[in-house]
């Protein structure tokens, strides 16, 4: 029962309201009538913030047991996504989304006078553990690293978590889903991953899950 859940490529047919969760969706659905991202929280969602791309991203302020925080859920597009006009080249929309994410984070920090920590989570479509011949581009990783540095954010899920061998592909999945937070905002108790299939090799998704457990600095 996590306090906050970020989902990507989801829809209204999936709901946690019966379990005491509230939800924040992007302003617009995607071309398939679904939501690219969603924030579910069993804590109070105080308000939503506008994002540059109101289809790929959603941002909300949440009153959590650790204090108020901003959650920014997003998809950074994959290499073949052609954009709203169906005309973009490979990775163009990926780079554009990273730039928009940086602009949003900078603006959100200004709007809240840098007093509320930010979390950015979702499908980043890039590995960040330094492994070779894995998903993403050198340019995309560098852009995201520079964006995180400019906005005082740190990625908590860069390690490739040694997931089990995918029974269909024959090798472990490389993690492309990430969680970032304002540097030093909280102490990290755990940062791990979960396979995207069951012990019986039933597939739950085409992505593995990642999670972080946090505590306040005051409890150190």
PyMOL commands that set and color helices and strands:
alter all, ss='L'
color gray80, all
select helices_A, chain A and resi 17-19+92-111+138-150+217-219
alter helices_A, ss='H'
color red, helices_A
select strands_A, chain A and resi 4-10+22-25+35-41+44-49+57-64+67-75+117-123+153-155+177-182+187-194+209-215
alter strands_A, ss='S'
color yellow, strands_A
deselect
rebuild
show_as cartoon
